[in-house]
Amino acid sequence: MEYLSGAPMYNYEVALELKKRGHEVHVISRWGENELRWGLESAGVKCLNLPEGIYDIGFLSQFDYGVQAITRVNIVHSEYDCETPIPYCDGYVAIRPSIKDHLIQEHFIPEKKIQIIYNGVDLTRFKPAKKEKRDYKLMVVPCTLDPLRENFLNTLIALSRPEKQLILVGENYGAKLITSPYAEIRPSRFDIEKEIQQADEVHGILLGRVNLEAYACGVDSYIWNPDTLFCEKFEPLRFKENHNIVNVVGKLIKFTKSL
């Protein structure tokens, strides 16, 4: 929870929704002094560096921080090494179908222990807004600027031009990027909806939160494969059913009860 990126934002939304439902919620992580912590604590969620006692449910992401829980569920956000599944969990949540396939094929986790529950967004926050007037199209890319995304980002920078400009929103963690007078890098921000709402297009790798947030804001978005650079438009089915954070948390609770 140090960074304003996909998995921390997911945990933030889930924790707030659980709290709204009357649960006592602790979020255990390495913490930065950022809007994630302030928003959670103002809602009555405890933000801790170490767990306190034994929990009824532990939703684990990347690290388990020594959490003891009656039911442990690992929520897996990607197919990459940073999301290697945590052992000895009662169940696993994949936020897209390709992650479920990866867990079965590469980590030999039984299919019956895995549930696909998609990323969720707060539809009261991410919604359409009036765009500023301008004489060019705007591409917005909210992401961590890292080596995984380097080729994808440089492709978009190379495509930027006077009539189609680019804004990258995120911190640089090792990406070597080319420059263009029509591409700008801005620091990460909590209220990313303000950048997305002004975009004509949003781009991201794989199927991540940025695509869902863009769709909720009425903005077209595109999914890139960071290895092949294949790009396709995001056109979801049953968006509110699958991606409204209220429904996502309901499915998480239902899954834990089934284990």
C-alpha positions as CSV (number, residue, x, y, z in Angstrom):
1,M,0.0,0.0,0.0
2,E,3.0,2.3,-0.5
3,Y,2.0,3.0,-4.1
4,L,-1.0,4.4,-6.0
5,S,-1.1,1.5,-8.4
6,G,-3.5,-1.4,-9.3
7,A,-3.3,-3.9,-6.5
8,P,-3.3,-1.2,-3.7
9,M,-6.3,0.5,-5.3
10,Y,-8.1,-2.9,-5.4
11,N,-7.3,-3.5,-1.7
12,Y,-8.5,0.1,-0.9
13,E,-11.8,-0.4,-2.6
14,V,-12.4,-3.9,-1.1
15,A,-11.6,-2.7,2.4
16,L,-13.9,0.3,2.2
17,E,-16.8,-1.8,0.9
18,L,-16.3,-4.4,3.6
19,K,-16.3,-1.7,6.2
20,K,-19.6,-0.3,4.8
21,R,-21.1,-3.8,5.3
22,G,-20.3,-3.6,9.0
23,H,-17.1,-5.7,9.2
24,E,-14.1,-4.9,11.3
25,V,-11.3,-4.5,8.7
26,H,-7.6,-4.4,9.1
27,V,-5.3,-3.8,6.1
28,I,-1.7,-5.1,6.8
29,S,1.0,-3.8,4.6
30,R,4.1,-1.7,4.2
31,W,2.5,1.8,4.4
32,G,3.3,5.1,2.9
33,E,1.7,8.3,4.0
34,N,-0.7,8.7,1.1
35,E,-4.3,9.1,0.3
36,L,-4.9,5.3,0.6
37,R,-4.1,5.3,4.3
38,W,-5.9,8.6,5.0
39,G,-9.0,7.4,3.3
40,L,-9.1,4.0,5.0
41,E,-8.4,5.4,8.5
42,S,-11.0,8.1,8.1
43,A,-13.5,5.3,7.3
44,G,-12.6,3.3,10.4
45,V,-10.3,0.8,8.8
46,K,-7.1,-0.1,10.8
47,C,-3.9,0.3,8.8
48,L,-1.3,-1.9,10.4
49,N,2.3,-3.1,9.7
50,L,1.7,-6.4,11.5
51,P,-1.4,-8.5,12.1
52,E,-3.3,-8.4,15.4
53,G,-4.6,-11.8,16.5
54,I,-6.4,-14.4,14.4
55,Y,-8.8,-13.2,11.7
56,D,-12.0,-14.9,10.4
57,I,-10.9,-14.2,6.8
58,G,-7.6,-13.2,5.4
59,F,-7.6,-11.8,1.9
60,L,-3.9,-12.1,0.9
61,S,-2.2,-10.4,-2.0
62,Q,1.5,-11.0,-2.8
63,F,2.6,-11.4,0.8
64,D,0.9,-13.0,3.8
65,Y,2.6,-10.8,6.5
66,G,2.2,-13.7,8.9
67,V,-1.6,-13.4,8.9
68,Q,-3.4,-16.2,10.8
69,A,-6.9,-16.6,9.7
70,I,-9.6,-19.3,9.8
71,T,-10.0,-18.9,6.0
72,R,-7.1,-17.7,3.9
73,V,-7.8,-16.6,0.3
74,N,-5.0,-15.5,-2.0
75,I,-6.2,-12.8,-4.5
76,V,-3.8,-13.0,-7.5
77,H,-3.6,-10.0,-9.7
78,S,-1.2,-11.1,-12.5
79,E,0.7,-14.0,-14.1
80,Y,4.1,-12.5,-13.3
81,D,6.5,-13.6,-10.6
82,C,5.6,-10.8,-8.2
83,E,2.2,-12.6,-7.9
84,T,3.5,-16.1,-7.3
85,P,0.6,-17.8,-5.4
86,I,0.9,-17.9,-1.6
87,P,1.0,-21.6,-0.4
88,Y,-1.4,-23.1,2.1
89,C,-4.4,-21.1,1.2
90,D,-8.0,-22.4,1.3
91,G,-8.9,-20.7,-2.0
92,Y,-7.5,-18.5,-4.7
93,V,-9.2,-15.6,-6.6
94,A,-8.1,-14.8,-10.1
95,I,-9.0,-11.4,-11.3
96,R,-9.2,-12.6,-15.0
97,P,-9.5,-16.0,-16.7
98,S,-5.9,-16.0,-17.9
99,I,-4.7,-15.9,-14.3
100,K,-6.8,-19.0,-13.4
101,D,-5.3,-20.9,-16.4
102,H,-1.8,-19.8,-15.2
103,L,-2.5,-21.0,-11.6
104,I,-3.6,-24.4,-12.9
105,Q,-1.0,-24.9,-15.5
106,E,2.1,-23.4,-13.9
107,H,1.4,-23.8,-10.2
108,F,-0.8,-27.0,-10.2
109,I,-3.4,-25.5,-8.0
110,P,-6.6,-27.6,-8.2
111,E,-9.3,-25.9,-10.3
112,K,-11.9,-26.4,-7.6
113,K,-9.9,-24.1,-5.3
114,I,-9.9,-21.2,-7.8
115,Q,-12.7,-18.6,-8.5
116,I,-12.6,-15.9,-11.1
117,I,-13.8,-12.7,-9.5
118,Y,-13.0,-9.6,-11.6
119,N,-11.5,-6.4,-10.4
120,G,-14.0,-3.9,-9.0
121,V,-14.5,-0.2,-9.2
122,D,-16.5,2.3,-7.3
123,L,-19.1,3.5,-9.7
124,T,-20.0,6.5,-7.5
125,R,-16.5,7.8,-8.1
126,F,-15.6,6.7,-11.6
127,K,-18.3,8.2,-13.8
128,P,-18.5,10.4,-16.9
129,A,-17.6,14.1,-16.7
130,K,-17.5,17.0,-19.1
131,K,-14.3,17.2,-21.1
132,E,-12.3,20.4,-21.5
133,K,-12.3,21.9,-25.0
134,R,-9.1,21.2,-27.1
135,D,-8.1,20.8,-30.7
136,Y,-6.4,17.3,-30.4
137,K,-7.2,13.8,-29.1
138,L,-5.7,12.8,-25.8
139,M,-4.4,9.4,-24.8
140,V,-3.9,8.8,-21.0
141,V,-1.9,5.9,-19.6
142,P,-2.1,5.5,-15.7
143,C,0.5,3.0,-14.7
144,T,3.8,2.2,-13.1
145,L,6.6,3.1,-15.5
146,D,8.7,0.0,-15.3
147,P,10.7,-2.4,-17.5
148,L,7.7,-4.7,-18.0
149,R,5.8,-1.8,-19.7
150,E,8.8,-0.2,-21.4
151,N,8.1,-1.4,-24.9
152,F,4.4,-0.6,-24.6
153,L,5.1,2.9,-23.3
154,N,7.7,3.7,-26.0
155,T,5.3,2.5,-28.7
156,L,2.7,5.0,-27.5
157,I,5.3,7.8,-27.1
158,A,6.4,7.2,-30.7
159,L,2.7,7.3,-31.8
160,S,2.1,10.7,-30.1
161,R,1.8,13.7,-32.5
162,P,0.2,17.2,-32.6
163,E,-3.3,15.8,-33.3
164,K,-3.0,12.9,-30.8
165,Q,-1.1,13.7,-27.6
166,L,-0.2,11.5,-24.7
167,I,-0.1,11.8,-20.9
168,L,1.6,9.1,-18.8
169,V,0.6,9.2,-15.1
170,G,2.8,7.3,-12.7
171,E,6.2,7.0,-11.1
172,N,9.3,5.7,-13.0
173,Y,10.8,2.5,-11.6
174,G,13.4,1.7,-14.2
175,A,11.7,2.2,-17.6
176,K,14.0,3.7,-20.2
177,L,11.7,5.9,-22.2
178,I,12.1,7.9,-25.4
179,T,10.9,11.5,-25.5
180,S,8.4,13.4,-27.6
181,P,7.2,17.0,-27.5
182,Y,3.7,15.5,-27.6
183,A,4.1,13.1,-24.6
184,E,4.1,14.3,-21.0
185,I,4.8,12.4,-17.8
186,R,2.9,13.3,-14.6
187,P,3.3,11.9,-11.1
188,S,0.9,9.3,-9.8
189,R,-2.3,10.7,-8.2
190,F,-5.0,9.3,-6.0
191,D,-7.8,11.0,-7.9
192,I,-6.9,9.4,-11.2
193,E,-10.5,9.7,-12.3
194,K,-9.8,13.3,-13.1
195,E,-7.1,12.3,-15.7
196,I,-9.2,9.5,-17.1
197,Q,-12.4,11.6,-17.5
198,Q,-10.5,14.0,-19.7
199,A,-9.1,11.3,-22.0
200,D,-10.3,10.3,-25.4
201,E,-8.5,6.9,-25.0
202,V,-7.0,5.1,-22.1
203,H,-4.3,2.4,-22.6
204,G,-3.0,-0.3,-20.3
205,I,-1.4,-3.8,-20.3
206,L,-3.4,-7.0,-20.0
207,L,-6.8,-6.4,-18.4
208,G,-6.3,-4.1,-15.5
209,R,-8.1,-1.5,-13.4
210,V,-7.4,1.3,-15.8
211,N,-9.6,-0.4,-18.4
212,L,-12.5,-0.7,-15.9
213,E,-12.1,2.8,-14.6
214,A,-12.1,4.2,-18.1
215,Y,-15.2,2.2,-19.1
216,A,-17.0,3.5,-16.0
217,C,-16.0,7.0,-17.0
218,G,-17.4,6.5,-20.5
219,V,-13.9,6.5,-22.1
220,D,-12.7,4.0,-24.7
221,S,-9.8,1.9,-23.5
222,Y,-7.3,-0.5,-25.1
223,I,-5.6,-3.6,-23.7
224,W,-2.0,-4.3,-24.8
225,N,0.1,-7.4,-24.5
226,P,3.5,-6.1,-23.2
227,D,5.4,-8.9,-24.9
228,T,3.8,-9.0,-28.4
229,L,2.4,-5.4,-28.4
230,F,-0.9,-6.8,-29.7
231,C,-3.7,-4.3,-28.9
232,E,-7.4,-4.7,-28.7
233,K,-10.3,-2.5,-27.6
234,F,-11.9,-3.3,-24.2
235,E,-15.5,-4.2,-24.6
236,P,-16.8,-5.9,-21.5
237,L,-19.8,-8.1,-21.0
238,R,-22.1,-7.5,-18.0
239,F,-19.9,-4.7,-16.7
240,K,-21.9,-3.7,-13.6
241,E,-22.5,-7.3,-12.7
242,N,-18.9,-8.2,-12.8
243,H,-17.0,-5.0,-12.0
244,N,-19.1,-2.9,-9.6
245,I,-17.2,-3.1,-6.3
246,V,-20.4,-3.8,-4.4
247,N,-20.9,-7.0,-6.4
248,V,-17.2,-8.0,-6.4
249,V,-17.1,-7.9,-2.6
250,G,-20.4,-9.9,-2.4
251,K,-18.8,-12.6,-4.6
252,L,-15.6,-12.6,-2.4
253,I,-17.7,-13.2,0.7
254,K,-19.8,-15.9,-1.0
255,F,-16.6,-17.7,-2.2
256,T,-15.1,-17.7,1.3
257,K,-18.3,-19.2,2.8
258,S,-18.0,-22.0,0.2
259,L,-14.5,-23.1,1.3
